[in-house]
Amino acid sequence: MEKPEQDRRDAVRRRVLKSAQIIFNDRAAVIDCVIRDLSERGACIKVESPWGIPDSFELVLEAASFRDCRVAWRKPTLIGVEFPRRFGRRSTDLMLDNKATRV
């Protein structure tokens, strides 16, 4: 029997509910969003609509930390993103720290 989607994840996600921004188009386009959960490898982001959001972008949390993202899946108001493997746990922890800078 196939495992449910969340059971197939390699990393444990933490529920965070933090305001963030999706930034793309050489930082000319900004879309507000909410990070619902976060792990070392990705996040689930709530948006008004996924239309117009590219397949890769920067995710900014409280204007303090940036993460490069790649879209893994889209639903009507949710986007699942993955972070490039070069980032480790430390960068995810920094993303939740208000004193963080670009990681």
C-alpha positions in Angstrom: 0.0 0.0 0.0 1.3 3.5 -0.9 2.1 5.9 1.9 0.1 9.2 2.2 2.0 12.1 0.8 3.2 13.6 4.1 4.6 10.2 5.2 6.9 10.1 2.1 8.8 13.2 3.1 12.5 12.7 4.1 12.5 15.5 6.6 10.1 16.4 9.4 8.1 19.6 8.8 7.4 22.1 11.6 4.2 24.1 11.7 5.3 27.8 11.7 2.5 30.1 10.3 4.8 33.0 9.5 4.2 35.8 7.1 6.6 35.8 4.1 7.0 37.1 0.6 7.6 35.4 -2.8 10.0 37.5 -4.8 10.8 37.0 -8.5 11.4 38.8 -11.8 14.8 40.3 -10.6 13.0 41.3 -7.3 10.5 43.5 -9.2 7.5 41.2 -8.3 6.5 40.5 -4.7 3.6 38.4 -3.6 2.6 38.1 0.1 2.1 34.6 1.5 2.1 32.6 4.7 4.5 29.7 5.4 2.4 27.0 6.9 5.1 24.5 7.6 8.8 24.3 7.1 11.6 21.7 7.0 15.2 21.4 6.0 14.1 20.5 2.5 11.0 22.6 1.8 7.9 24.3 2.9 4.2 24.6 2.3 3.1 28.1 1.4 -0.4 29.6 1.4 -1.2 32.1 -1.3 -4.3 33.8 -2.6 -3.7 32.1 -6.0 -0.7 30.2 -7.5 -1.3 31.7 -10.9 1.6 33.8 -12.1 4.0 32.5 -9.6 7.0 31.0 -11.5 8.6 27.6 -10.9 11.5 29.1 -9.0 11.7 32.2 -6.8 13.1 33.6 -3.5 11.1 33.2 -0.3 11.7 36.0 2.2 10.7 35.8 5.8 10.2 39.1 7.7 12.7 40.9 5.3 15.4 39.0 7.1 16.2 35.7 5.4 16.1 34.6 1.8 15.7 31.1 0.5 15.9 30.0 -3.2 12.8 27.8 -3.9 11.7 25.4 -6.6 7.9 24.6 -6.9 7.2 20.9 -6.2 3.4 21.1 -6.5 0.5 23.5 -6.7 -3.1 23.5 -5.4 -5.7 26.3 -5.5 -4.3 28.2 -2.5 -1.2 26.2 -1.5 2.3 25.8 -3.1 4.8 23.1 -2.0 8.4 24.2 -2.5 11.7 22.5 -2.1 15.0 24.1 -1.2 18.1 23.2 -3.2 20.1 20.5 -1.4 23.1 22.8 -0.8 21.2 24.3 2.2 21.2 22.4 5.4 19.4 22.5 8.7 21.2 25.6 9.9 19.8 27.8 7.1 16.2 26.7 7.9 16.8 27.5 11.6 18.1 30.9 10.6 15.0 31.5 8.5 13.0 31.3 11.7 15.3 33.6 13.6 14.4 37.3 13.3 18.1 38.2 13.3 18.9 36.1 10.2 20.4 37.5 7.0 20.6 35.9 3.5 21.4 32.2 3.7 
